[in-house]
Amino acid sequence: MLAGLGYQAAAQSQVSPATKARGLALKAELTPVLAGGYHLSLEKAWGTSFRHSFSLTPQLYGGPVGELTSTLSEGGHDRVRGFGFAGQYRHYLNPQPQPLAGVYVAGGPHYQRFRLTFQAREWQAEPGPNGLAYYEYRLRDQVETITRFGAAVVVGKQVFLGESPVFLDLYFGMGWRTTRTTTSAPTAGRYASGLSDYGHAGFYLPAGVKLGVAW
């Protein structure tokens, strides 16, 4: 009996450090890079069952707008700058020997704000040589600001690579979002050509891959 208790205590002493070492994870999402986005998530396990966690994801955007996400304006010099954040509660479905591993369901809200610069044709008064104003229709610098917020529910799996603290997080799901847009161009809604565009509103299908490390 004492030998059994000694073995159990030894086992607990071996599991406990690993549990503490992997109760916190930092991960980078790869998919948003295609849209000039950089998402870095911090996930924290909580509870004694290793089946619950909460994460926060600050987001930054910057760089040229690509044809993969948007229909470019005339001249193709569109650029984006922005920020955002997301929060997510996660429930792991199967008991695990360590936290932050296995199949999960998760959900939470998100908020994003984009500032896009581009060129569009419009009429505008131009001063003439005789001091009179003449209207001219040509390309001019424009700015469009998009505020977007919503929520999503996803299913995924977080898998550690062998015994290392490095892992992959793969997920897909369904979400809904709404937008508010202001623009200096004659018409708004330029960046709403598809599900991956900055101004898209309505239902969408979030999916992606994250690479992270836990400790």
C-alpha positions as CSV (number, residue, x, y, z in Angstrom):
1,M,0.0,0.0,0.0
2,L,2.8,2.4,0.9
3,A,4.6,1.5,-2.2
4,G,1.4,2.3,-4.2
5,L,1.1,5.7,-2.5
6,G,4.7,6.4,-3.2
7,Y,4.3,5.5,-6.9
8,Q,1.2,7.8,-7.1
9,A,3.0,10.7,-5.5
10,A,5.9,10.2,-7.8
11,A,3.6,10.2,-10.8
12,Q,1.9,13.4,-9.6
13,S,5.3,15.1,-9.1
14,Q,6.1,14.2,-12.7
15,V,2.8,15.5,-14.2
16,S,2.5,18.6,-12.1
17,P,5.5,20.5,-13.6
18,A,4.5,19.7,-17.2
19,T,1.0,20.9,-16.4
20,K,2.2,24.2,-15.1
21,A,4.7,24.5,-17.9
22,R,2.0,24.2,-20.5
23,G,-0.8,26.3,-19.0
24,L,0.0,29.4,-21.1
25,A,0.5,29.6,-24.9
26,L,1.6,32.2,-27.4
27,K,0.7,31.7,-31.0
28,A,0.8,33.5,-34.3
29,E,-2.0,33.1,-36.9
30,L,-0.7,32.5,-40.4
31,T,-3.8,33.2,-42.6
32,P,-4.2,37.0,-41.8
33,V,-0.7,37.7,-43.2
34,L,-2.3,37.3,-46.7
35,A,-4.3,40.5,-45.9
36,G,-1.4,42.4,-44.3
37,G,-2.6,41.3,-40.8
38,Y,-0.5,40.2,-37.8
39,H,-2.5,38.4,-35.1
40,L,-0.8,37.2,-31.9
41,S,-2.8,35.3,-29.4
42,L,-2.2,34.6,-25.7
43,E,-4.2,31.6,-24.4
44,K,-4.5,30.8,-20.7
45,A,-5.8,27.5,-19.3
46,W,-7.9,27.6,-16.2
47,G,-9.6,25.0,-14.0
48,T,-8.3,21.6,-12.8
49,S,-9.8,19.5,-15.6
50,F,-7.5,21.0,-18.4
51,R,-10.6,21.5,-20.5
52,H,-11.1,25.3,-20.4
53,S,-9.1,28.3,-21.6
54,F,-9.5,31.9,-22.5
55,S,-7.5,33.8,-25.1
56,L,-7.0,37.4,-26.2
57,T,-5.8,38.3,-29.7
58,P,-4.5,41.8,-30.5
59,Q,-4.3,42.5,-34.2
60,L,-2.3,44.9,-36.4
61,Y,-2.6,45.6,-40.1
62,G,-0.3,47.4,-42.5
63,G,1.0,47.3,-46.1
64,P,-0.2,47.1,-49.6
65,V,-3.7,45.6,-50.4
66,G,-3.5,42.5,-52.5
67,E,-5.8,41.1,-55.2
68,L,-6.2,38.0,-53.1
69,T,-8.4,39.8,-50.7
70,S,-9.8,42.8,-52.6
71,T,-10.6,44.3,-56.0
72,L,-7.9,47.0,-56.4
73,S,-8.8,50.5,-57.4
74,E,-7.5,52.1,-60.7
75,G,-3.7,52.3,-60.4
76,G,-3.5,49.5,-57.9
77,H,-1.8,51.5,-55.1
78,D,-4.2,50.6,-52.3
79,R,-2.8,50.4,-48.8
80,V,-4.2,49.4,-45.5
81,R,-3.5,50.3,-41.9
82,G,-5.5,49.1,-38.9
83,F,-5.9,47.4,-35.6
84,G,-8.3,45.1,-33.8
85,F,-8.7,42.6,-31.0
86,A,-10.6,39.4,-30.3
87,G,-11.6,37.4,-27.2
88,Q,-12.3,33.7,-27.2
89,Y,-13.5,31.1,-24.6
90,R,-12.5,27.6,-25.5
91,H,-13.7,24.2,-24.2
92,Y,-11.7,21.1,-25.0
93,L,-13.9,18.1,-25.5
94,N,-11.8,15.2,-24.3
95,P,-9.9,14.9,-21.0
96,Q,-6.2,15.5,-21.7
97,P,-3.0,14.7,-19.7
98,Q,-2.0,18.3,-20.2
99,P,-3.9,21.6,-20.8
100,L,-4.3,23.3,-24.2
101,A,-4.4,20.1,-26.3
102,G,-7.0,18.2,-28.3
103,V,-10.3,18.9,-30.1
104,Y,-12.2,22.0,-28.9
105,V,-15.2,24.2,-29.6
106,A,-14.8,27.9,-29.0
107,G,-16.5,31.3,-29.5
108,G,-16.1,35.0,-28.9
109,P,-16.4,38.6,-30.2
110,H,-14.0,40.6,-32.3
111,Y,-13.5,44.3,-33.3
112,Q,-11.5,45.7,-36.2
113,R,-10.8,49.2,-37.6
114,F,-9.2,49.7,-41.0
115,R,-8.0,52.8,-42.8
116,L,-7.5,52.3,-46.5
117,T,-5.9,54.7,-48.9
118,F,-6.4,54.5,-52.7
119,Q,-7.1,56.5,-55.8
120,A,-10.5,57.1,-57.4
121,R,-11.8,59.4,-60.1
122,E,-14.0,62.3,-59.1
123,W,-15.0,65.8,-60.2
124,Q,-13.3,68.6,-58.4
125,A,-12.8,72.3,-59.0
126,E,-9.3,73.2,-60.1
127,P,-7.9,76.8,-60.3
128,G,-7.3,78.0,-63.9
129,P,-4.7,80.4,-65.3
130,N,-7.3,83.3,-65.3
131,G,-8.2,82.8,-61.7
132,L,-11.5,81.0,-62.5
133,A,-12.3,77.5,-61.2
134,Y,-12.7,74.6,-63.7
135,Y,-14.1,71.2,-62.8
136,E,-11.8,68.3,-63.7
137,Y,-12.5,64.6,-63.6
138,R,-9.4,62.6,-62.7
139,L,-7.8,60.3,-60.2
140,R,-7.4,61.7,-56.7
141,D,-6.2,60.4,-53.4
142,Q,-9.0,58.9,-51.3
143,V,-9.4,57.5,-47.8
144,E,-11.9,54.9,-46.6
145,T,-12.4,54.0,-43.0
146,I,-14.1,50.7,-42.0
147,T,-15.2,49.7,-38.5
148,R,-16.1,46.1,-38.2
149,F,-17.3,44.0,-35.3
150,G,-19.0,40.6,-34.8
151,A,-18.6,37.2,-33.3
152,A,-17.7,33.6,-34.4
153,V,-18.0,30.0,-33.2
154,V,-15.4,27.5,-34.4
155,V,-14.3,23.9,-34.0
156,G,-10.7,23.0,-34.0
157,K,-7.8,20.9,-32.8
158,Q,-4.6,21.9,-31.1
159,V,-1.8,19.4,-31.6
160,F,1.6,19.4,-29.9
161,L,4.6,18.3,-32.1
162,G,5.9,15.3,-30.2
163,E,7.1,16.1,-26.7
164,S,8.1,19.6,-27.6
165,P,6.2,22.8,-26.5
166,V,5.5,23.7,-30.1
167,F,2.0,23.1,-31.5
168,L,-0.3,23.7,-34.4
169,D,-3.9,25.0,-33.9
170,L,-6.2,24.3,-36.9
171,Y,-9.9,25.5,-36.9
172,F,-12.9,26.3,-38.9
173,G,-16.4,27.6,-38.1
174,M,-19.1,30.2,-38.8
175,G,-19.4,33.9,-37.8
176,W,-21.3,37.1,-38.4
177,R,-20.1,40.6,-38.6
178,T,-21.3,44.1,-39.4
179,T,-19.5,47.2,-40.7
180,R,-19.6,51.0,-40.7
181,T,-17.9,52.8,-43.5
182,T,-17.0,56.4,-44.2
183,T,-15.2,57.4,-47.4
184,S,-13.9,60.5,-49.3
185,A,-14.6,58.7,-52.6
186,P,-17.9,59.3,-54.5
187,T,-19.2,55.8,-53.5
188,A,-18.5,53.7,-50.4
189,G,-18.3,49.9,-50.1
190,R,-15.2,49.5,-52.3
191,Y,-13.7,46.9,-50.1
192,A,-16.6,44.4,-49.8
193,S,-15.9,42.2,-52.8
194,G,-15.7,38.9,-50.9
195,L,-15.6,37.1,-47.6
196,S,-11.9,37.9,-47.1
197,D,-12.3,41.7,-47.9
198,Y,-11.9,44.3,-45.2
199,G,-15.4,45.7,-45.6
200,H,-17.3,42.4,-45.8
201,A,-20.4,42.2,-43.6
202,G,-22.8,39.3,-42.9
203,F,-22.1,35.6,-42.4
204,Y,-18.6,34.3,-43.1
205,L,-16.5,31.2,-42.6
206,P,-13.5,31.7,-40.3
207,A,-10.8,29.1,-40.9
208,G,-7.0,29.1,-40.3
209,V,-3.8,27.7,-38.9
210,K,-1.9,29.0,-35.9
211,L,1.7,28.1,-34.9
212,G,2.5,28.5,-31.2
213,V,4.6,27.6,-28.2
214,A,3.3,26.7,-24.7
215,W,5.0,26.9,-21.3
